[in-house]
């Protein structure tokens, strides 16, 4: 059965606008990757930049098992284990007994982890403020609203997109 997206008839204008958005999003991702690569691979605290994603997830969503972190960050459990071990060694994350299953552990940010997270957040905010310094406040607020709306739409349609791609792949290999 075709999905609602497959059934929808899009106008040439709608598809042209979507194409331009796709071009801008690819450009945006490349620029972010470039900006990240210009910052040292290790942060000021000697932690891999990639490990900060774990710290961010723990600060925002609370203590979690490694498996849940891997799912949330779309990463392999072995990668999350390695990076979280580094965070534990640096005193930014601690292992706690899982109250639901004493054999398992949860990862949680330490007070030092929260401090490092907030410092990185301040640095990011200063950089973004500099990037947007010449924009009128109304346009900065509009950008935030539109990005929130885009992210919400992507979150709502991501499973459908993954299912469609998977179905197409299976159909082609059959």
C-alpha positions in Angstrom: 0.0 0.0 0.0 1.5 3.4 -1.0 2.2 5.9 1.8 0.5 9.3 1.8 3.7 10.8 0.5 3.8 8.5 -2.4 0.1 9.2 -3.2 0.5 13.0 -3.0 0.9 14.8 -6.3 3.4 17.6 -5.9 3.5 20.5 -8.3 6.7 21.4 -10.2 7.0 24.5 -8.0 6.7 22.4 -4.8 9.4 20.0 -6.1 11.6 22.9 -7.1 11.4 24.5 -3.7 12.1 21.1 -2.1 15.1 20.7 -4.4 16.5 24.1 -3.4 16.0 23.2 0.3 17.9 20.0 -0.3 20.7 22.0 -1.8 20.8 24.4 1.1 20.6 21.6 3.7 23.6 19.8 2.0 25.5 23.1 2.0 24.6 23.7 5.7 25.8 20.2 6.7 29.0 20.7 4.8 29.6 24.1 6.5 28.9 22.6 9.9 31.3 19.7 9.2 34.0 22.2 8.1 33.4 24.3 11.3 33.7 21.2 13.5 36.9 20.1 11.7 38.4 23.5 12.3 38.0 23.0 16.0 40.5 20.6 17.4 39.4 16.9 17.3 39.8 16.9 21.1 37.8 19.5 23.1 39.4 21.6 25.8 38.9 18.8 28.3 40.7 16.2 26.2 37.5 14.5 25.2 36.6 13.5 21.7 34.1 15.9 20.2 31.9 12.9 19.2 31.7 12.0 22.9 30.0 15.3 23.7 26.9 14.0 21.9 26.6 11.4 24.7 27.0 14.1 27.3 24.4 16.2 25.6 21.9 13.3 25.5 22.5 12.5 29.2 22.1 16.1 30.3 18.9 16.6 28.2 17.2 13.2 28.7 18.7 12.0 32.0 20.5 8.8 33.0 20.4 6.1 30.3 21.7 2.6 29.5 24.3 2.4 26.7 21.8 0.6 24.5 19.3 3.5 24.7 22.1 6.0 24.0 23.2 4.0 20.9 19.6 4.0 19.7 19.1 7.7 20.3 22.4 8.7 18.7 22.1 6.2 15.8 25.4 4.7 16.7 26.8 1.2 17.4 26.8 0.1 21.1 30.6 -0.5 20.9 31.1 3.1 19.8 29.0 4.4 22.6 30.7 2.1 25.1 34.2 3.4 24.1 33.2 7.1 24.1 31.3 6.8 27.4 34.3 5.0 29.0 36.4 8.0 28.1 33.8 10.3 29.6 33.8 8.2 32.8 37.7 8.3 32.9 37.6 12.1 32.6 35.0 12.3 35.4 32.3 13.8 33.2 30.0 10.8 33.4 29.4 8.2 36.1 27.9 4.7 36.1 24.9 4.2 38.4 23.0 1.0 39.3 19.9 0.7 37.2 17.0 0.7 39.7 14.9 -1.5 37.4 17.7 -4.1 36.9 20.5 -4.2 39.4 22.7 -6.1 36.9 22.7 -3.2 34.4 24.0 0.3 34.8 22.9 3.7 33.8 25.2 6.5 32.6 24.6 9.9 34.1 26.5 13.3 33.9 28.6 14.3 37.0 28.7 17.8 38.3 31.9 18.2 36.3 30.2 16.9 33.2 27.4 19.4 33.7 30.1 22.2 34.0 31.9 21.1 30.8 28.6 20.8 29.0 27.6 24.3 30.0 31.0 25.7 28.9 30.7 24.0 25.5 27.2 25.4 25.2 28.3 28.9 26.0 31.1 28.6 23.3 28.5 27.4 20.8 26.1 30.1 21.7 28.8 32.8 21.3 29.7 31.5 17.9 26.1 31.4 16.7 25.5 34.9 18.1 28.5 36.1 16.1 27.2 34.3 12.9 23.7 36.0 13.3 24.9 39.3 14.7 23.9 41.3 11.6 20.4 39.7 11.4 17.5 41.6 12.8 16.1 40.0 16.0 12.8 39.1 14.3 14.6 37.1 11.6 16.7 35.2 14.2 13.5 34.3 16.0 11.8 33.3 12.7 14.8 31.1 11.9 14.4 29.3 15.2 10.7 28.8 14.7 11.2 27.5 11.1 14.0 25.1 12.1 11.9 23.8 15.0 9.0 23.2 12.5 11.4 21.6 10.0 12.9 19.3 12.7 9.4 18.3 13.9 8.4 17.5 10.3 11.5 15.4 9.8 11.0 13.6 13.1 7.4 12.9 12.1 8.2 11.6 8.6 11.6 9.9 9.3 10.1 6.5 10.0 8.0 6.6 6.9 11.0 7.6 4.8 13.1 4.8 6.2 10.3 2.3 5.5 9.9 3.6 1.9 13.6 3.3 1.2 13.7 -0.2 2.8 10.7 -1.3 0.8 12.2 0.0 -2.5 15.5 -1.7 -1.7 13.6 -5.0 -1.1 11.6 -4.6 -4.3 14.7 -3.9 -6.4 16.5 -7.0 -5.0 13.5 -9.3 -5.5 
